[in-house]
Amino acid sequence: MSSLPSTIDVAIIGAGAAGLGAANALKDSGLSSIVLEARDRLGGRAHTVMASPDVVFDVGCGWLHSADMNSFVPIAERLNFEINKDLPPWRERAYGKAFPQADRDEFVFALDQFYDRIEAAAASGDDAPANLFLEPGNRWNPMIDAISTYVNGCELDQVSILDVDAYEDTNVNWRVRRGYGALVAAYGAGLPVALNCEVRLIDHSGKRIRIETSRGTIEADKVIVTVPTNLIADQAIRFSPALPDKLDAARGLPLGLADKVTLALAEPETMPKEGNLRGATMRTEMGTYHIRPFGQPCIEGFFGGRFAQALEDAGDGAIAAHSIDEIAGFLGNDFRRKLKPLRESRWSHDPFARGSYSHALPGHADKRAVLAAPVDGRLFFAGEATSPNFFSTAHGARDSGERAAMEVLATLPRK
């Protein structure tokens, strides 16, 4: 673990994808830099674990979204991380009778039409909550809301249509066999990082910026802040003098909640690889299940929004218990004995995340640019929430870190 220097040119707060993007961009700049990370590991909301000897599990982000434009794809290739280009399970590959193909086709049609209505409405430039664009009485509305909890981490009443419209998705989704979190951590290997170093105060009242941390005080000329919006909104990190515009922006861009669970699967050969299991349940409070990702002997479950929050609040193990109940409801009670909890995420209870990824509340889509704007040429801001088009993704975070580093370099006198 790096010891904390007393003074540095650039301090970067947070060793998630954004902080590591910034640190990598500053590597050969001639400036001294250090990444201050509250956790005991790199990666932030990207985190890969061995859930069992034969199951690799991404507790956080798992998909290289918009893979044909995703900056982590060339990084994976450079670092010799194998990329899996199989189709994702969420539209095709239905398993079982819980969601018959005819129903599935009807649901996908309703979902596509919903997004078309949002796109048409957003073209006017006026913002509104996305739930207003559900077709009244459509039987699929609760499930369209469920999809929002996976995509946005919240229900449609909390989602800005201008933000939805700004998000760029090329519909190319790949995966990293060894784990996205493992890739992000490898991207940060060799960078100057101080772990277990929780930043509490950024005092920018003097000539130099004073940063108070759990491991002592450090002074810097420039600071790049990459922490999740909920930490800024909750004032877990305070600024002195206060930055009301940043506080307001962060509060308009809260982190939604998306949680994952992995269950060990006995007799896996009886189940298809890369299958998708979901019920035509007509409810928003539901999980979606990925059977045998990478052919591993497990089922991965995904939950979002208020339902994920309720499961988290019910205590450790509640997500796994609900998943087993729901899967047994689809596949028969005998199936229950084949499943065993391995690992689940509880992102809202993680003190250094307090959620999963940002969404703009209705009327707040413009806050991404407000949050990203530098202050006095000394304080810079990055993180997925500051990305104009790739927010809520690891590559959006990484790219924003690089952007903030370039803003730092642009303030230096030309030699």
RAMO-V570126 format. One record per run of one state. SS is the DSSP state (H for helix, E for strand, C for the rest). FROM is the first residue (numbers start at 1). TO is the last residue. Records with the same first field share a line. If there is no record, write none. Layout:
SS: FROM-TO  FROM-TO
This chain:
C: 1-6  14-15  27-32  37-42  44-47  53-54  59-62  65-66  70-70  79-82  85-93  95-100  123-128  134-140  152-155  159-159  167-173  177-179  188-192  195-198  204-208  214-215  226-228  234-237  241-243  253-254  256-257  266-267  271-274  278-287  292-292  296-297  314-317  332-332  345-346  350-357  359-366  373-374  376-378  382-383  387-393  411-415
E: 7-13  16-16  33-36  43-43  48-52  55-58  63-64  83-84  94-94  129-129  160-160  174-176  193-194  199-203  209-213  216-225  238-240  255-255  258-265  275-277  288-291  298-304  339-344  358-358  375-375  379-381
H: 17-26  67-69  71-78  101-122  130-133  141-151  156-158  161-166  180-187  229-233  244-252  268-270  293-295  305-313  318-331  333-338  347-349  367-372  384-386  394-410
